[in-house]
Amino acid sequence: MKMMKMTREQYILATQQNSLPRTEHPQFYPVGIYGWRKRCLYFFVLLLLVTMIVNLAMTIWILKVMNFTVDGMGNLRVTKKGIRLEGISEFLLPLYVKEIHSRKINKEAQEITSQVIPKFTES
């Protein structure tokens, strides 16, 4: 038979008297987060929830104020031929385009507007 030798640490641990009283039923300690750690965890979860709700509300508000739709935003509409501007708009920076087309109007309206002269200035 093969004999196993006991190391010095194993011998000391095996022969040492344990100062803890042994009971028939071992004590069970609950596992989890308790006390101030639990309160901090709940606080951070609540803070995250409030931040998400405020973020969602601001996103919806921006979409509503800027008049975003599936077709475009504000007075700009995206079409297959390009971008269509409906209504009055102001450009804060220079606008560079290849072509500008005005809407098609009938002959009577063209006679009324023929006296209007467009004025373009260079900056």
C-alpha positions as CSV (number, residue, x, y, z in Angstrom):
1,M,0.0,0.0,0.0
2,K,1.0,3.5,-0.6
3,M,1.5,5.5,2.5
4,M,0.8,9.2,2.5
5,K,2.9,11.5,4.6
6,M,1.2,14.3,6.5
7,T,2.8,17.7,6.1
8,R,3.6,19.8,9.1
9,E,0.7,22.3,8.4
10,Q,-1.8,19.5,8.0
11,Y,-0.7,18.0,11.3
12,I,-0.9,21.3,13.2
13,L,-4.4,22.0,11.7
14,A,-5.6,18.5,12.5
15,T,-4.4,18.4,16.1
16,Q,-5.1,22.1,17.0
17,Q,-8.1,22.7,19.3
18,N,-10.7,24.9,17.7
19,S,-11.9,27.7,19.9
20,L,-15.3,27.9,18.2
21,P,-18.0,25.9,19.8
22,R,-19.4,23.2,17.5
23,T,-23.1,22.9,17.3
24,E,-25.3,20.2,15.9
25,H,-26.9,22.6,13.4
26,P,-24.4,24.9,11.6
27,Q,-25.4,28.5,11.4
28,F,-26.6,29.8,8.1
29,Y,-25.6,33.3,7.1
30,P,-27.8,35.2,4.6
31,V,-26.1,36.1,1.4
32,G,-26.9,39.4,-0.2
33,I,-26.7,43.2,0.0
34,Y,-27.9,44.8,3.2
35,G,-27.8,48.1,5.0
36,W,-26.3,51.2,3.5
37,R,-25.0,49.3,0.4
38,K,-28.6,48.3,-0.5
39,R,-29.8,51.9,0.0
40,C,-27.0,53.2,-2.3
41,L,-27.8,50.6,-4.9
42,Y,-31.5,51.6,-4.9
43,F,-30.5,55.3,-5.1
44,F,-28.3,54.7,-8.1
45,V,-30.9,52.6,-9.9
46,L,-33.5,55.4,-9.2
47,L,-31.1,58.0,-10.4
48,L,-30.5,56.1,-13.6
49,L,-34.2,55.6,-14.2
50,V,-34.9,59.4,-13.7
51,T,-32.0,60.2,-16.1
52,M,-33.5,57.9,-18.7
53,I,-36.9,59.4,-18.4
54,V,-35.6,63.0,-18.7
55,N,-33.5,62.0,-21.7
56,L,-36.5,60.4,-23.5
57,A,-38.7,63.4,-22.7
58,M,-36.1,65.9,-24.1
59,T,-35.7,63.8,-27.2
60,I,-39.4,63.7,-27.9
61,W,-39.6,67.5,-27.2
62,I,-36.8,68.2,-29.6
63,L,-38.4,66.1,-32.3
64,K,-41.7,67.9,-31.8
65,V,-40.2,71.5,-31.7
66,M,-38.0,70.9,-34.8
67,N,-40.9,69.4,-36.7
68,F,-39.1,66.2,-37.6
69,T,-41.1,63.8,-39.8
70,V,-40.3,60.8,-41.9
71,D,-40.2,63.0,-45.0
72,G,-37.9,65.6,-43.7
73,M,-37.5,68.3,-41.0
74,G,-39.3,71.6,-40.7
75,N,-39.9,73.2,-44.1
76,L,-37.4,70.9,-45.9
77,R,-38.8,67.7,-47.5
78,V,-36.6,65.1,-49.0
79,T,-37.8,63.8,-52.4
80,K,-36.4,61.5,-55.1
81,K,-35.3,64.6,-57.1
82,G,-33.6,66.3,-54.2
83,I,-34.7,68.6,-51.4
84,R,-37.9,70.6,-51.5
85,L,-38.2,73.8,-49.4
86,E,-41.8,74.8,-48.6
87,G,-42.5,78.1,-47.0
88,I,-40.1,80.8,-45.8
89,S,-36.7,79.8,-44.5
90,E,-33.6,81.6,-43.4
91,F,-30.1,80.3,-44.0
92,L,-27.5,81.4,-41.5
93,L,-24.5,80.3,-43.5
94,P,-23.9,80.5,-47.3
95,L,-25.9,78.1,-49.4
96,Y,-24.1,76.3,-52.2
97,V,-26.3,74.6,-54.8
98,K,-26.0,73.3,-58.3
99,E,-29.6,74.2,-59.4
100,I,-32.6,76.1,-57.9
101,H,-36.0,75.6,-59.3
102,S,-39.1,77.6,-58.3
103,R,-42.5,76.0,-58.1
104,K,-44.6,75.9,-61.3
105,I,-47.3,78.6,-61.3
106,N,-50.1,79.3,-63.8
107,K,-50.1,82.2,-66.3
108,E,-52.3,84.7,-64.3
109,A,-50.0,84.4,-61.2
110,Q,-47.0,84.8,-63.4
111,E,-48.3,88.1,-64.8
112,I,-48.8,89.4,-61.2
113,T,-45.4,88.3,-60.1
114,S,-43.6,89.5,-63.2
115,Q,-43.1,92.9,-61.7
116,V,-41.2,91.4,-58.7
117,I,-37.4,91.5,-59.3
118,P,-35.3,89.1,-57.3
119,K,-32.3,90.8,-55.6
120,F,-29.2,88.8,-54.8
121,T,-26.3,90.1,-52.9
122,E,-22.8,88.8,-52.6
123,S,-21.2,88.7,-49.1
